């Protein structure tokens, strides 16, 4: 059922690409398509002033800095060339979206099996330490990317499309160096802090933190490299290392250690396995970057445009960091307060509840380029239609996954072991918030691709602060259950606040609301006739 819905989403995006004539092949790359949109003006209501850090959207021309530093208006052809080109574009978008969905689902299933194996083999206490350390690694490694893994998908395809490879090369070189430097600095500082506080920490926790800090640069490499490979239009190669290779190798090493050796498995052993798997994933990502490296980037020296890049990078950095923090806040606070076992149980519940968001992620991946292109054309009416349909698909997919998850929650936690039984209630609480989120549709993607990055970052920051304060109060009042209630309430607040902003500033109704309104109008018209 989920596959059918994703296929519908892919067809939806492709139909809009055909009707809006927005397909385009990248120059110099035979058979390739532009998977990301050119820089877009900030979309607003038709009668409201449009402010943007980029060029004017009305003429579909965008001012990009050239190699010598002067601004040149590069007109991006938004029209499809021939029916054959359009048909090929449709097929490629459809296939890419379906493959992305399959990888997300396979990765989620593999992650679930891996987490079950870890929980059963190391026990609730050690699993809690692993979950707590992994939460810190995720937060710091995403922060170390400095938003490069997202921004590269926006700038590099644009520069290649507008025949400015030196600018693309400059952005890649600057981003790669900055990511690696940031990751190494954070890793070294973390190792020093853990070493200084080692006497005050549990030995298993201290050892896990040290290995985690050593793993952090490797995680940053495959995150940033994955974004770069996606910018080169190799979606499968970008998703495989993180979604399949890493957890698959951890599971293999874990099973091998459990059944072929007499080692005592604890959080430290699992962290060593994660270190090895992350090194392999980073190596594969680096190879994929080399393999898909565009020929046009091999000529000329890199050029830089800090003033053009910075206004977009800052809100992206904020959003990436806060998004990771929001997903890990409860686990980190529980572990910080000494509830390490509860942190592991909450992590398991949160991972299962987040499965419901997979259809929205998949629809969002197929939907993002169309949002940016329709926003550049200021086509609010068509964007409303596409967003409404994408929201309905996201909601339907979330419901399709939520029903069996709620039915078999107790069975799933029974697989984890007797110490995880309290996770059943946590999962059901968290599912409520996730369902509201998927019912609202890909709102974050809409704001980001439509040029409202700063507003999206602000709403996310406010929600994150509310979540932190709520989790602190919830843990004090009702322990891990209070943390779950706070997290779910934050997701609901975030979804509603985004929907209000989108309606007020962009003139776009939430997808389900617009569909109901359109149906009422249709029924009224039928009565009049």
C-alpha angles and dihedrals in degrees: 000000000000090000091053091051093049090049088053090051092051091049090048093055092044093050090052089049090053095044093045093041093228102140116120137173119221113246116250094015111095114217095004129126132209103253095182130052128245117256108292137208118246108273118227141153113306092250097044126091114258118225121189143164087220135059129294115292099202095078096034089239122130128198108227125174112251129216095271093049099255122122118247125184106234112195111214114212107234097180128098115242106217138348087256091055091048092050091050091049090051093051094047094049091048094048093045092050093049093047090049090052092049091050092048091050094044090047092050091050092047092048090051093051090046092050091049091051093048093047094049095045101044101029132231097294097051091040088055090054090049092049092048094050092044090053090057092046092051093048096047097041094051088047090051091058087068089212091296094126089060101034093050089064089057104043106033098056089046094053092046091049092049091047097248103128094158089062091048091049091048092052091048094048094046094046095047094050093045093049095049093045093049092047093050093048093048091046094051093046090049093050091050092049093048091047092052093049096039094110091056095048132076107263093237092050093046093049092047092050092051093051090044092055089051089051094051098084091050091052090049090052095054092042094052092038091051090056090050093050090050089052086056087056095248098127097164094050089049096052101039101072096053100030101039115008099050099049092035091056092045089053092048093049091045094052091044092052092046098049104027103039139041094231119141106242117218138139092287092056092048091050090054089053090050089051092054093044092048091051090053092046091050091050092050091048091051090050091049090052090053093044095051096037108136116243093228090065091064093073129070134010124290117265127203136212107181094168091056096045102042100066090058098037096056098059090041091053090049093048095047093049095045093045090056091044092051091054093049104032097103094045092049094047093046091050092044091053091051098258092124095151091050089049089059093048091048090049091054091049093047092049091054094046091050090062086079090065094059096091090052090050092049094046089046092055091055094039102050100080091048092051092054094047095046089046090053088054090045087231097159095165095056092041089054091053095047093045092050093052092045089051092051091050090048092049094047092049092049092051091048090056096038096058098059091038092057092044095052101032094112092048092050094051090046086062090056092057140262093289092065100058093111089064091078093074092043092053093052091050092049093046090064092060093044091051091054088050096053091043088059091055131217094330096148091054091048093054094044097046093042092059099259097116094135094053090047091050092048094051090047092049092051090049091049092052090049089049093051093048091043093050092049090052093041094051090049092050104036109001119225093354090057089052090053093050091049093049093049092047090051091054090052093048092048093050093048094046091051091049092052093049093047091051095046100041104027099031091232123134122218109272099249092043092051092049092051091047091050091049092051091050090049092052091048090051090051090052092050091051 
